[in-house]
Amino acid sequence: MVDAHQTFVIVGGGLAGAKAAETLRAEGFTGRVILICDERDHPYERPPLSKGFLLGKEERDSVFVHEPAWYAQAHIELHLGQPAVRLDPEGRTVRLGDGTLIAYDKLLLATGAEPRRLDIPGTGLAGVHHLRRLAHAERLRGVLASLGRDNGHLVIAGAGWIGLEVAAAARSYGAEVTVVEPAPTPLHGILGPELGGLFTDLHREHGVRFHFGARFTEIVGQDGMVLAVRTDDGEEHPAHDVLAAIGAAPRTALAEQAGLDLAAPETGGGVAVDAALRTSDPYIYAAGDVAAADHPLLDTRLRVEHWANALNGGPAAARAMLGQDISYDRVPYFFSDQYDVGMEYSGYAPPGSYAQVVCRGDVAKREFIAFWLAADGRLLAGMNVNVWDVAESIQQLIRSGAPLEPAALADPEVPLAALLP
């Protein structure tokens, strides 16, 4: 039974919001839980959209966080297809797009992020795509299958995780693929020059063409359809379809309108929260892609856009809303699957933060672990490629903060657990 003595509202129907609602009930909260989703689909997970679902290996129903009936069974009041358009912290109300006004005792912002748009001529042509929502993935899956049947050409702006995963999926359907990237290697800002080339070689072996050091300047079309892409170095690439995979921006409009503190754009933006995921308003919390949190372990403000952060951040925020003493200090983690290469990355090592990269295993065979070390020997991040059951040990080494010997890290005969202090 629901006791209406308190109302907790969750704005955002992604993984973070759904897991927060689940956690409130699991922790014994008996008040009203209202989950506001601007999409008409029930809350779903996003990794399959560029992986299994896009590849045609997973069915549509597999992406959902819960069965549709679960929400009623858990007494979660679900508002599908209803955006929250105004947040009033003083009155503690949120207004929906249809005019409905909902009062809350505490509120969680889990509004996520949205794809960054290309600001060039031609983006309104049919055949220009983004990948963020289930509807995008459904459309793109059909497009890739059609391109494969017709020997069509997909040109991708951006060699980040989404761009590379879609490139791999497109090649699996038989489509021709060109990736345009301003940096000298894929994933340059994440893996640095030391390992970005690994993904260049992997994709080239599967027929992907790369055009580095360039940006889109125009998408050329005829009769409303894409014909080609032009870049700032004067090149032109024939195209039947285009994917913009140039990153995502946190959806902070609601927080900004409500006067909540935001993180600086140069640090990634987002809604500024403390280690308990509480915003500058004591009754409002934020989690998932939109939250820029003071990270107790890494001693920096950090916004993480990956699945694990939504999976764990939503429940952490829910517990904080219930008054529990929360210090959200998870080691950032993400994973990717491309062709026959699977990888996991743990930690945080932005450009300029590390002194060296040490590898153990066979990099040429793509079976190895890479370690990003600070100047004092601390482990900042680790990436295991086709080597499994080591992510937990890597995260423990990061947490330890202990200086590590590069030779021991590089030696496959030395168990990672033996390096823990």
Disulfide bonds with the S-S distance in Angstrom:
none
